[in-house]
Amino acid sequence: QGIEAFTRFDQEHDNLRAALVWSLDIKHVNMSLRLLYHLCFYWFRRGYSHEGERWTKAAIAQAGEHESVLLCLALQWAFAFTFSQGRFGEAMPYLDRLVPMARRLEDAEAIAMSLVAYSWVSANAQEALHRLDEAIAIIQETDNLQHLLPMFYYTAGIWLERSGRYNDARDYYEKSLALYRRMGAVDLIADPLGLLGQ
């Protein structure tokens, strides 16, 4: 399923870019943020961090002080794109704005994604795992977010591995792998499989 979707995104990429240009030109903030919601994961998996950062920053700037769940998720991706390029200081303001906004809006997806983003910058494994445990509990209680569980499981597994809890890490990697296989996400099983091999 994921491979077919990514192929379709590849085919329609120029059209999607044109739609983003148009929505930003007419200052239709909600439309721009909604397009980004569907594109950012694609860009991240394809390694288009520079492009993802450019579009998310443009939409965030246009949104101004407006608060919404879609803006929260754009902030999370702006953080992820910038952080993944090693520009940690530039990434933090996105996270500093995201976390309190997600809490104010009380949206399960926004809170969970802010928690996983915050786990990346945690001072230690205990702090990171505390945040990930909270996020996993939120996702488990929210029917339409179950597709996120495998990513959160292997992220928690990474922190367990770093803290020397190898058996626990293996259990989380295996849970992530099993869920991806059940979902038919054959393109995503490489993440937990590679971590298990490691």
FENURGI-V663151 format. One record per pair of residues at least 4 apart in sequence whose ideal C-beta (glycine too) atoms are under 7 Angstrom apart, sorted by the first residue. I is the first residue (numbers start at 0). J is the second residue. D is the distance in whole Angstrom. If there is no record, write none. Layout:
# FENURGI-V663151
i:I j:J d:D
i:I j:J d:D
This chain:
# FENURGI-V663151
i:0 j:4 d:6
i:0 j:183 d:5
i:0 j:184 d:7
i:1 j:5 d:6
i:1 j:184 d:5
i:1 j:186 d:4
i:1 j:187 d:6
i:2 j:6 d:6
i:2 j:185 d:7
i:2 j:186 d:5
i:3 j:7 d:7
i:4 j:8 d:6
i:5 j:9 d:6
i:5 j:41 d:6
i:5 j:186 d:7
i:6 j:10 d:7
i:7 j:11 d:6
i:8 j:12 d:6
i:8 j:41 d:5
i:11 j:15 d:6
i:12 j:16 d:6
i:13 j:17 d:6
i:14 j:18 d:6
i:15 j:19 d:7
i:15 j:34 d:7
i:15 j:38 d:6
i:16 j:20 d:6
i:17 j:21 d:6
i:18 j:22 d:6
i:18 j:34 d:6
i:19 j:23 d:6
i:19 j:31 d:6
i:19 j:34 d:5
i:19 j:54 d:6
i:20 j:24 d:6
i:21 j:25 d:6
i:22 j:27 d:5
i:22 j:30 d:4
i:22 j:31 d:4
i:22 j:34 d:6
i:23 j:31 d:5
i:23 j:57 d:6
i:23 j:58 d:7
i:23 j:61 d:6
i:26 j:61 d:6
i:27 j:31 d:6
i:28 j:32 d:6
i:28 j:61 d:6
i:28 j:62 d:5
i:28 j:65 d:7
i:29 j:33 d:6
i:29 j:69 d:7
i:30 j:34 d:6
i:31 j:35 d:6
i:31 j:58 d:4
i:31 j:61 d:7
i:32 j:36 d:6
i:32 j:58 d:6
i:32 j:62 d:7
i:32 j:69 d:4
i:32 j:70 d:6
i:32 j:73 d:5
i:33 j:69 d:6
i:34 j:38 d:6
i:35 j:39 d:6
i:35 j:54 d:6
i:35 j:55 d:6
i:35 j:58 d:6
i:35 j:73 d:5
i:35 j:76 d:7
i:36 j:69 d:6
i:36 j:72 d:6
i:38 j:42 d:6
i:39 j:43 d:6
i:39 j:51 d:6
i:39 j:55 d:7
i:39 j:76 d:4
i:40 j:44 d:6
i:41 j:45 d:6
i:42 j:47 d:4
i:42 j:50 d:6
i:42 j:51 d:4
i:43 j:51 d:6
i:43 j:79 d:6
i:47 j:51 d:6
i:48 j:52 d:6
i:48 j:80 d:5
i:48 j:83 d:5
i:48 j:84 d:5
i:49 j:53 d:6
i:50 j:54 d:7
i:51 j:55 d:6
i:51 j:76 d:6
i:51 j:80 d:4
i:52 j:56 d:6
i:52 j:77 d:6
i:52 j:80 d:4
i:52 j:81 d:6
i:53 j:57 d:7
i:54 j:58 d:6
i:55 j:59 d:6
i:55 j:73 d:5
i:55 j:76 d:5
i:55 j:77 d:4
i:55 j:80 d:7
i:56 j:60 d:6
i:56 j:77 d:6
i:57 j:61 d:7
i:58 j:62 d:6
i:58 j:73 d:6
i:59 j:70 d:7
i:59 j:73 d:6
i:59 j:74 d:6
i:59 j:77 d:6
i:62 j:70 d:5
i:65 j:70 d:7
i:66 j:70 d:6
i:66 j:100 d:5
i:66 j:103 d:7
i:66 j:104 d:7
i:68 j:72 d:7
i:68 j:104 d:6
i:68 j:106 d:5
i:68 j:108 d:7
i:68 j:109 d:5
i:69 j:73 d:6
i:70 j:74 d:6
i:71 j:75 d:7
i:71 j:97 d:6
i:71 j:100 d:5
i:71 j:101 d:5
i:71 j:104 d:7
i:71 j:106 d:7
i:71 j:109 d:4
i:71 j:113 d:7
i:72 j:76 d:7
i:72 j:109 d:6
i:72 j:112 d:6
i:73 j:77 d:6
i:74 j:78 d:6
i:74 j:93 d:5
i:74 j:96 d:6
i:74 j:97 d:4
i:75 j:79 d:6
i:75 j:97 d:6
i:75 j:112 d:5
i:75 j:113 d:6
i:75 j:116 d:5
i:76 j:80 d:6
i:77 j:81 d:6
i:77 j:93 d:5
i:78 j:82 d:6
i:78 j:90 d:5
i:78 j:93 d:4
i:78 j:94 d:5
i:78 j:97 d:7
i:78 j:116 d:5
i:79 j:83 d:6
i:79 j:116 d:7
i:80 j:84 d:7
i:81 j:86 d:5
i:81 j:89 d:5
i:81 j:90 d:4
i:81 j:93 d:7
i:82 j:87 d:6
i:82 j:90 d:4
i:82 j:119 d:6
i:86 j:90 d:6
i:87 j:91 d:7
i:90 j:94 d:7
i:91 j:95 d:6
i:92 j:96 d:6
i:93 j:97 d:6
i:94 j:98 d:6
i:94 j:116 d:6
i:94 j:117 d:6
i:94 j:120 d:7
i:96 j:100 d:6
i:97 j:101 d:6
i:97 j:113 d:5
i:97 j:116 d:7
i:98 j:102 d:7
i:98 j:113 d:5
i:98 j:117 d:6
i:99 j:103 d:6
i:100 j:104 d:6
i:101 j:106 d:6
i:101 j:109 d:4
i:101 j:110 d:5
i:101 j:113 d:4
i:102 j:110 d:7
i:104 j:109 d:6
i:106 j:110 d:6
i:107 j:111 d:6
i:107 j:137 d:5
i:107 j:141 d:4
i:107 j:144 d:6
i:108 j:112 d:6
i:108 j:144 d:6
i:109 j:113 d:6
i:110 j:114 d:6
i:110 j:137 d:6
i:111 j:115 d:7
i:111 j:134 d:4
i:111 j:137 d:5
i:111 j:138 d:5
i:111 j:144 d:7
i:111 j:147 d:7
i:112 j:116 d:6
i:113 j:117 d:6
i:114 j:118 d:7
i:114 j:130 d:5
i:114 j:131 d:7
i:114 j:133 d:6
i:114 j:134 d:4
i:115 j:131 d:7
i:115 j:134 d:6
i:115 j:151 d:6
i:115 j:154 d:6
i:117 j:121 d:7
i:117 j:130 d:5
i:118 j:127 d:4
i:118 j:130 d:5
i:118 j:131 d:5
i:118 j:154 d:7
i:121 j:126 d:4
i:121 j:127 d:4
i:121 j:130 d:7
i:122 j:126 d:5
i:124 j:128 d:6
i:124 j:158 d:5
i:124 j:161 d:6
i:124 j:162 d:4
i:125 j:129 d:6
i:126 j:130 d:7
i:127 j:131 d:6
i:127 j:158 d:5
i:128 j:132 d:6
i:128 j:155 d:6
i:128 j:158 d:5
i:129 j:133 d:7
i:130 j:134 d:6
i:131 j:135 d:6
i:131 j:151 d:6
i:131 j:154 d:6
i:131 j:155 d:4
i:131 j:158 d:7
i:132 j:136 d:6
i:133 j:137 d:7
i:134 j:138 d:6
i:134 j:151 d:6
i:135 j:139 d:6
i:135 j:151 d:5
i:135 j:155 d:7
i:136 j:140 d:7
i:137 j:141 d:6
i:138 j:144 d:5
i:138 j:145 d:7
i:138 j:147 d:5
i:138 j:148 d:5
i:138 j:151 d:6
i:146 j:182 d:7
i:147 j:151 d:6
i:148 j:152 d:6
i:148 j:178 d:6
i:149 j:153 d:7
i:149 j:175 d:4
i:149 j:178 d:4
i:149 j:179 d:5
i:149 j:191 d:7
i:150 j:154 d:6
i:151 j:155 d:6
i:152 j:156 d:6
i:152 j:171 d:5
i:152 j:174 d:5
i:152 j:175 d:4
i:153 j:157 d:7
i:153 j:171 d:6
i:153 j:172 d:6
i:153 j:175 d:4
i:153 j:190 d:6
i:153 j:191 d:5
i:153 j:194 d:6
i:155 j:159 d:6
i:155 j:171 d:5
i:156 j:160 d:6
i:156 j:168 d:4
i:156 j:171 d:3
i:156 j:172 d:5
i:156 j:175 d:7
i:156 j:194 d:6
i:157 j:161 d:6
i:157 j:194 d:7
i:158 j:162 d:6
i:159 j:164 d:4
i:159 j:167 d:5
i:159 j:168 d:4
i:159 j:171 d:6
i:160 j:165 d:6
i:160 j:168 d:4
i:164 j:168 d:6
i:165 j:169 d:6
i:166 j:170 d:7
i:167 j:171 d:7
i:168 j:172 d:6
i:169 j:173 d:6
i:169 j:195 d:7
i:170 j:174 d:6
i:171 j:175 d:6
i:172 j:176 d:6
i:172 j:191 d:5
i:172 j:194 d:5
i:172 j:195 d:5
i:173 j:177 d:6
i:174 j:178 d:6
i:175 j:179 d:6
i:175 j:191 d:4
i:176 j:180 d:6
i:176 j:188 d:6
i:176 j:191 d:4
i:176 j:192 d:6
i:176 j:195 d:7
i:177 j:181 d:6
i:178 j:182 d:6
i:179 j:184 d:5
i:179 j:187 d:5
i:179 j:188 d:5
i:179 j:191 d:7
i:180 j:188 d:6
i:184 j:188 d:7
i:188 j:192 d:5
i:189 j:193 d:6
i:190 j:194 d:7
i:191 j:195 d:6
i:192 j:196 d:6
i:193 j:197 d:6
